[in-house]
Amino acid sequence: MKIKILLAACLAAAALAACGGSESDATSDANAIEEAPEITVTEAELVGNPFVEDWDTPYGVQPFDRIEDEHFMPAFKKAILELRADIDAVTNNPDTPTFENTILAMEQSGQLITTVLYTFSSLTGTELNDNLRALQTEIWPMWSRESDAINLNDDLYQRVVAVYKQRDSLNLGEQEARLLELTHRQFVRAGAALTPEVKQQVSDINAEISELTTMFAQNLLAETKAFTIDITDEAELAGLADDFKANIWDEDKEAWVLGLNRSVYESFMTQSENRDLRKQLFEGYRLRASQGEHDNSPILIKVAQLRAKRAKLMGYDSHAHYQLEIRMAKTPKAAEDFLLRVWRPGLERAKQERADMQAMIGDEFKFEAHDWWHYAEKIRKDRFDLDESALKPYFDLEAVRAGAFTMANRLFGLRFEAVDVPTWNDVVTAYDVIDDDGSHLGIFMMDMYARDSKRGGAWMNAYRPASNIGGDNIRPIVTNNLNLATPPEGEPTLMRFSEVETLFHEFGHGLHGIMTKMDYPTFSGVSGPTDYTEFPAQILEHWTSQPEMLELYAKHYQTGDVIPDELVERLLAATNHNQGFRTTEYIAASLLDLRWHMLSSEEAADITDAHAFERQVLEEYGLIAEIEPRYRSQYFSHTFAGGYSAGYYAYLWSEILDADGFNAFKEAENIFDPATAARLKQWVYQAGGLKEADELYRNFRGQDPSIEPLLRGRGFEVESSGGM
């Protein structure tokens, strides 16, 4: 198994912080630089370890009931030793380098490490405890050094180069040619052609980044778990819906408990009439990991400095220049210019929204940031006669999930059948995904509820990648994770419409992972640049609000009645309500991410105050005081503990693709149009990273995308010039 795809597994996994150094693909030379440390493991240490045994579980799913925390380190060491043997066999092969004995042999190497790391990186995102937290700080720096020892191995690189130089005469198939191209690119971008001295510096930087990003994520989780507001006086719950009050009731504490789970935060900030409590929760959320024992400020500064230094060593102006080179945006300036085209109308709309809410308040008090969610909802009720509490009964999790499955069936011919397989938590549900020809595509699992051991947010990850080398046809095990509040026993899980959209979004990532038809893990599943890979997820969000789709899944949890047409009309009319806020908070975070990583090595070295740098950047762009960036630097795990460094803009860039792509269905006057869906299936969900992202999109759409559908979709005035 290729090292790059293992790192990608970590980035897609629950613990985004786990994969230090992986965001740059930069790793080190076992021959010319400091070698990876000696590793030993005894047979006695492996006795009873499920990772070194054959699994007789259904579909080869991990035997989660047998995997204990103490199994990971011995299994990891055993896997490293096997990987070293595989790589040594390639490197020391006396035969002339060929595609089969070099490129394909590398792709097939390290099968045990694949299993161990996919399992570990996924479980640490959903079931993190003190033991696993300690293992993170050991395993990921070790893995950084190990991958360095491979990806900057000069002897190995020279074999790759020898094959690459013959590429035009090898008569390779399309997938084999792509594998060769990406393997060569991986080594070059890792710095395999650098001098031994520079490689050593890069390796040392990678190891340090690995440690720092793990610390960043652990600090954030600790801060998120530590903050609570316990309410014992029911009078302080004014405005809260009964189902939400039931969700936050803690029997042990005999109190209503507020935490920093995003679902709880948004619900309380929207519903609560208690302005003082809204401010307390708001401050708790925005100041996470910003002070005290778990302050992430020095960590993120150091990470930014190390990334900038590494970029300079590798010949780039900044980390952003390195990252964007192989993304659709190509340059930091192109990404920034694109963001600003949407930022300007978004910010103007936000200022008008602020004025509208101040007008509603009058002279009673000055509108502040912690008032935004609450008064935006009041404006929505007043303007569109639309109440969140009137919508939620129509969005029961079970019905929404069934709706997503129905959509996948109507579009792609997929079927989802519940299966009894081992899971890591009792709340997880599992499904066998069956293609339109009756073949098994993969196992899809859903972990929907928040808990203390689980990181925040929503994400897709995999426990096993797809592979079809030599006809082995190993199908993926994919999971979707949300953080919904657990309802009282016996009660349904009713969702806000924004949570419905999130479920469909992650389902899109899941389908991208499951439907792949690529043979090689390096570019199967959710492969490609981040400003493309959000497209397969975001396009499915469009179906959630289509009347034809709503009548399939939006049914009252008690009566079974389909959501009334007049309620749908109001929902659609309110689609762009508060769009200025949503656009501005997101782009503020995206610009902040870019600016941290557009720093040269010299500029980054001068940064000593993270708060001051952040404030300077946001003031330059004109962010108003009443809007917080979606992520402040200290809890921006996408960029300081994951794979989105210099890439958080990707969600909006991909919105160009998804808005334009959904237009293809609208032009066909059928949101389930078979011909359009077939192209989407072939060139997006099945194709992985078979071609460059812009080519895959053109094969699906038949044209390059334009920004106009994105602007129209957000209710903004369309500029005279289109394009991206």
N, C-alpha and C positions, 0 to 999 in steps of 0.2 A: 504494500500500500504506500502511495506517495506521501511524503511528509507534508506537502502543501495541503492535501485534502484532509489530513488529520488536524492540521491547524484550523482549517475552515470548519471542521466539526466542532472545535472548541468555540469558535466565534458564533456559530449558530446555536450553541448549547446554552443551557440555563445560566451557567456561570461565565458570563462574558469576560469577566476579569481573568479567567483562568489562563488565557493563552498569551502570556507576555511575549512581545516581540513578533507575534504572528501577523499583526496588521501590516507589517512591512515586507513580509516574506524574507527578511534578512536573517541569515543564520551563519556556521564557521568551519574551517578546513581541518579535518582530522590529521592531515599530514604536515601542514605548514604552521599550524597554530596550536595553542594549548588543546590537548585532547579532552574529550568528555571523560568524566571521572570513572575510575574503576568501579564496577558493580558486581556484586556476588549475591547469590541466593542459593540456599541449600534445598535438597529434596524434602527435608523435614519441614521447612517453612511452607512448602507447597501442599502438604498433605491436607486433603479435604477442601482445597481451594477450587471453587467451581470454575474459575477462569481457565484452569488447565485440564478441565474435563470436558467430555462431549455432553452436550445438552440434549435431553430427550423431551424438551418442552414443545408445545405446539408452535409451529412456524419458526422454531429456533429462537424464540424470545428469551431474553435473559431470565434465569431462575432467581428472580428478585427476593424470594423468600429465603434463599440460601446465601445470598451475597451479604457479607458482613463488612464493616469498615476496615477491619484488619486484613481483609483479603487483598485490598488494592495495592499496597506497597510491594508485597512479594510477587504479585502477578505483574505489576509494572516492571519490576526488575527482570523477571523471567522474559517478558516481552521485549525489553530493550536488548537483552543478550541475543534473542532470536533475530531481532532486526539487524543487529550488528553483523551476525553471521550471514544474513541475506545480502546485506550491502557489501560485505567483504567478498562474497562470492562473485558479485558483479564487478567490483573494482579490480580484483585480482585475476579475473578471467584472462587466460593467455591468448584466447582467440581474438581475432579482429573484431572490433565493436560492430554489432548489427542492431537492428531494431529489436529483434527477439532477445538477444542476450544482454542488452543494456536497458533500453527504454521499457520494454514489456516486463523484463525481470524486475526492474525497480518498481513498476506499478503493482506487481504481485507481492512485493516484499512486506514484511512486518504485519502479518494478518492478526497476530495476537495483540499487538500494540493498538491496532485499530479497535478491536473489541474492548480492551481495557479503557482506552481514552474516551471513546464514545460513551461508554457507560458512566465513567467517573465524571466527565464534564457535564453530562445530563443530570445525574443524581445530585451533584453539588448545587444545582440550581433549584431543585425542588425539595430536597431532604437534607439540607445543610445542618450539621451539628458541629460540636467542638472538635470531634475527631476528624471529620472531613475537612473542617477549616484548617486544622493543623497539617493535614495531608496536602492541601492545596499549596501551602507555603513550601513544601518539600518537592512535590511532584512536578509542578510547573517550571520552576527554575531548572530542575534536572532535565526536563523535556526540552527546554530551550537550548541547553548545552548540547543535548543529544542531536537535535535537529540541526544545530549549527555544525556539528561534526560531520554531517552528511551533506548538507546543501552547499557547503563551501569546501568540500573535498576536491582538491585540484585533480587528482587522478580520475575520480568519477566524472568530473566536469569535462575533462578531455575526451573521455569516451562518448559523452553526450554530444560534444562538438563534432567528433568524427562522424557520428551518425547523421547529425544535422546537416553537415556539409554535403552528404550524399542524398538529401531528401528528394531532389528532383529526379533521381534515377532509381528510386526504391520501389516505385509502383505501389505505394501504400494506399489502402482504402481511406475513405474520408475521415473516419474516426481515428485511424492509426496516424494519419498525417496531422490531425489536430493534437493528438497526444504528444507527438514528437515536438510540434511547435510550442505547446505549453510547457513541456518539460524543459526545453532549452530556455524559454523565457524565464521560467522559475529560477534556474541557476544564474542567469545573467542578472536578474533583478535582486537576487540574494547577495550578489557581490562576488560570485565565484571567480571573476577575472581580476579582482583586486590583489594588491600585494599582500604577502603574509602578515606584515605589520598592521595593515589596515583591517584585514580580516579579523585579527585578534581584537582590535578595538571594537569592531562591530559586534563580535561575539560577546564581549564583556558588556556592551551596552544592552544587547538583547537580554542577557541574564538579569541585569539590574531592572530593566523595564518589566520583566516577568514578575519579579518580586514586588515592584511598586504597584502594578495594576491589580495584583491580587490583594495587596493591602488596601487599595482604594475601594475595591468592592466589599471587602470585609468590614471596613469602617462604615460604609454606607448602609450595609445590612444591619450592623449593630445600632447605628443611630436611628434607623427606621423602626426597628423593633423596640427601642428603648422609649420612644416618645408615645405617651398616651395622655388623654384627658378623661378623667373619670367624672361622670355626672351622676349625682344622686338625687337632685331636685328635678322632678319631672317638668316643673314650670320652665326650666331652661331648655326644654326640647321643643319649644314653640315653633311651629312650621314644619316639623319633621313628619313624614308619612309613617303610618302605623307599621308597614312592613319594614321600613328602614330602622325604626326604633327597635323592632323585634330582632333585626339582624345584629345590632350593636349591643344588645343586652348581654351582660356577662353574669351568669348565675353565681359564680364563685365570688365575685366582687360585689354582687348585689348593686350593680351600677351600669349605666350606659357608657360604654368605653369607645372613645374615638382614637384611631391610630392613623398612620400615614399611608395605608393602602390607598391607591389611587381611586378605587371605586368608592370607598368610604369618604375620602377627602372631597371628591367632586359632589357626591350626594349631599353631604353636610353643608358645603359651601353654597350649594344651590338652594337648599330647602330652608336652612336655619334662619329664624328671625332674630337670633341672639347675636348682635354685632360684635360684642366682646369675645364670645367664644369663637366666632368666625375669624377674628383677628388672631387669637391664640393658635388656632389650627393652621392658619395661613403662615404665621411666623415659624411654627414648628416645621412646616413643610419646606419653606424656602431657606431655612437656616440649617438644614440637615448637613452634617459632616463639615460644618463651617467654623467650628470653634471647639475648644476643649480637647479631650483625649483623642477623639476621633476626627480631628480637623484634617480634611483632605487637601487643604491649600498647599502645604509644602510638597506633598506627593505629586499633585498635578503639575506644579511648576517644574519639578524635576523631570517628570515624564515628558513634558513639552520640550525641555532643554535637551534631553537625551535623544528624542526623536529628531530635533533640529540638527544636533551634532552628527547623528548617524547619516542623515540626508546629505550633509556637507561631505562627509567621508566618501559617500557613494556618488558624489558629483552633481547633486541637485541643490537648487537655491533654498529649498525648504522641504519639510516633510510633506506639505500639501502638494508641492510640485511632483514629488516622488509618487504619492498615492494616486493623483489624478491622471498620471501619464497613461494608464491603461483603462481608465474609466471613460464613460461617454462624454463627460465634460472636458476632458483632456488637460485643462489648465485651471489653476485657482481663479484667475481673472474671469474666465468664462463662467465658472460656477457662481462667483460673486455677482457678476453682471446679470446673470439669469435671476438670482435671488432678488436683486434690487428691482428688476422689472415687475415683480409681484409685490415686493415690499412697499413700494411707493403707493399704489392704490390701496393696499391693505392697511397701511398706517393712516391714510386719510379717512378710510372708513372707520377705523378704530377711534379716531378723534371724534367723529360724529356720534358713534355709539356712546362714548364717554359723555358727550354733551347731552344726549337723550336721557341718560341715567341720572345725571345731575339735575336735569329739569324735572324728572319724576320725584327726586328727593326734595327739591326746592332749597330753601334756606336752612333746613333742619341741621345739616352737617355737610362738610365737604366730602365728596365722593373719593374713596381711596381704593387701593388695589384689592384689599380683602372684601370689598363690596361687589366686585365685578360679577362673579358667578351668580350671586343672589339677585342683583338687580337686572342682569341680562335675562334671567328667567322671568322676572316680573314683566319686563318689556315684552317678552315672547308671549306670555299669557295675555297681556293687554292687547298686543298688536295682532296676534294670530288666534287668540282664544284656544291656546294649546297648552295643556298642563301635562307635565311629565307623568304625574300619577294616573292620568287618564290613558296614557299610552302603555305603561308597563304591563298591565294585565294581558295585553295582546302579545307580549314577547316573553313567553315562558321558555326557559332554556331548552327543554326537551323538544318543543315545537320548532324553535329556531334551528337547533341542530338538525332535525329532520328536514327542515327547509333547505339548509345548506346541502344535505345529501341529495335532495330532489333536484336542486339546481345542477349539481355535478352529473346527475343522471341525464337530465334533459340536454345539457351541453355536450357531455363527453361519453355518455353511455355507461357511466360507472355505477356499480352497486356497492352498498355498504351493509355487511351482515355482522351483527354482534357476535363476538367470539369470547370464549373463556380462556384467557391466557394469563400468565403471571403478570402482576403490575407492582409498581413501587409504592402505591398508596391505594387504599380501598375506594377512594373517590374516582379513580381513573376508570374510564370506559374504553373498550377496545373493539376494533372492527376489522374484518377482512375486506379489503378493497378488491373488487372484481372488475376486470375490464369488459368492454363491450363484446369481446370474443369469448368470454367465459374464463379467461386466464387470471391467475392470482397476481395482483399488482404489488401488494404490500400490506403491512399491518399499520393501521392508523389508530392512535390513542389520543384521548382528550383528558386533560387534567385542568379542571375549570375553576377550582376554588383556592382562595388565599389561605395561607397558614404561616406560622412564624418561621418555619424552615425554608420557605420558598421566597425567591427573589421577587421583586415587584414587577409590574408591567405584564405584557403579553408577548409570546414568542413561539416560534416553531423550532424544534431541534430533532435530531435523529439518534436512535440507538444502534442503527446499522445502516450503512450506505448501500446503494444498489451497485451490483457488479455482474458483468456477464463475460468474463474473460475465459475463453476456451469453452464457452457454452455452459458455465456453472449456474448462470441465471439466479444469482442471489438477489432477492427482492428486499426493499428497504423496510425498516421499522421507524415510523415517523410519529412525532407527538406534537400536539398543540397545547399551549399553556395559557390560561387566563388567570385572573385574580378576582373572581367574583366573590362577594360576601356570601358566606354559608347561611342559608335561611334556617329558621327554627325547624326542628324535626317534624316531618310530615307536611311542611309547607313547600310550595313551588319556588323555583328560582326565577324571579321576575327581573328582566333586564331593561336598563335604559337603552334607547335606540342607539346611542353611541357605542354601547357595549355589543350590540348586535353587529354593527359595522366592524368592530374589532374582531369578533368571532369569524366573520366572513373573510376579513383580511388575513388572519392567521391560517384559515382554511385554504386560502390561495397559496400560501407558502407550503402548506402541507401537500397540496396537489402537485406543486412543482417538484417536491421531493419524491412523491409516490409514483407519478406517471412517467418518470424518466424512461427513455428507451436507449440511453447511452450505455455502452459496454464498459467504459472505463471510469472508475470513481473520480479521477481528477476533474472531469467535467460533466459528471452526471448530477441529476437533482438540481439543487438550488445553486447552480454555478453561474459565474459571471460577475461583472462589476456591480457594486452596491447600488449605483444609480440606474441599474437595469433590473436587478433582482427583486426590487420592491414592486415592479410592474405586475407580475403575475398575482401578487397578493392584492394590490390596490384596485385592479380592474374588477375584481369580484365584489367590492364594496358597492359598485353601481347597481347591482341586482337587488340589494336590500330594500331599496325604496321604490322599485318599479311596481306599479299596481298589479301586473300579472304575477309577480313574485309574492307580493304581500298576501294575495288571496290564497296562496299555497301554504304559508306558514304563520301568518299573523292572526292567530285565533285566540279568543278569550279563554284563559286557562280554566274558567269555571263553566261557561256556557258552550264553548266551542264555536261561537259566532265569529265569522271573519271580521276583521277590523272594518268599521263602517267607511263608506266612500268619503263622507264629509270629513272624517277624521284624517283619512289619507290625504285629502286635498289640503287640509290645514298643515299636515306634516310636510308635504311637498312645498307649500308656500313658505314655510319657515326654514327651508333647507339652508339658506344663506344667512339666516339670522345669526348675529354675533360673528360673522365671517371676518370682520376686521380684526377682532381679538384673536380668533383662532389662527389667522394667517400671520399676524404680527408676533405672537408668542412663539410660534414655530420658527419663523425665519430669524427671529432674534437669536435663538439657540443655534441655528445653522450658521449664521454669520459669526457668532462667538466661536464655534468650533473651527471654522475656517481661519479666523484671525489668529487663534492660538497656534495653528499649524502652518500659517504663512510666514511665521517668524523665521528669520535667518538664524544660524547658530549664534552669531554675535548678538542679535537682538534678544533672543531667548535668554542668553546668559545675563542680561541686564534686568530681567524680571525678578522682582523680590516680593511683590505684593499682588496676589491673585485677585483680590477684591478690587484693587485700584486699576489693574489692567482690564478687568471685565467692565468696570464702570466707564473707563475711557472709551472702550470699543463701542459700547451701547450708546453712549452720548454722541459719539461721532455719527452714528446712523440715525440719531434722533428718536430713539425709543422713549415713549412717554412713561412717566413715573408710575402710572396706574397699571401698567402691564409688566409682569415678570416674564423673562424668557422661560420657555417650557422647562428648560433645565439650566440651573445655575452651575457654574463650573464644578463646584465641590460635590455635586451629585449627578454629574453628567457621565453616567457609566457607559453610554454608547461610545463616547470618544476617549475617556480616560481609563476605561476598563474593558474595552471591547473592540470590535472590528470596524467601527464607523469613524475613526479619526480622520478629520478632513473630509468626511463623507456624510454628515448628518443631512446635508442638503439633498441627499439621494431620494428622500421621500417625495419632495416637491418635484424634483427632476422627473422621477418616475410618474408623477401625476400628469406630466405632459403626455406620456405614453398611454397611461390608462384612460385619460379623458379622450384622447384621439382614438384609442383602440376601441373604446365602448361605442364611439360614434359609428364604427363599422356595423355594429348590430342595429343601431338606430337607423342608419341609412338603409339597411335591409328590412326595416320595419318589422323586426322580429327579434326580441332579446334572446331567443333560443335558435336563431337562424342556423341550420345545419352546416351550410358551406362555410360560414364565418367561424363557427365553433370548431370545425374540422381543421381549419388553418391555425387557429389559436392552439388547439391541442398539439398539432404536429410541430409547429415552429416555436412554441413557447414552453408548454408544459412538458413535452416529451424531449425537447432538444437540448436541455441543459446548457452547457457552454460550447456546443458543437461549432458555432461560428461567433464572430464578433457581435456584440449586442445590437449595433445598429443594423447589421445585415439580417439578424434573426427578426428584428421588428419589421423591416421592409418585406421580408418573406411572408410574414403574417398579414400585414396591412396593405402591402402593395404600393406604399409611398412612405416618405419621411414624415414624422409627426410635426404638428404645428402647435404653438403655444396658445392659439386662440381658444380652443375648447377648454383649456385649463382656466383661462381668465373668465370666460363666460360661465363656466361651472361654478366659480366663486362669486359670480355676480359683479365682476369688475368690468370696467370699460375696456374694450378690445383695442389694442394699439394698432396703428396702421400697418406696421411691418410684422409679418408672421415669423415662422421658423423658431428654432431653438436658440 
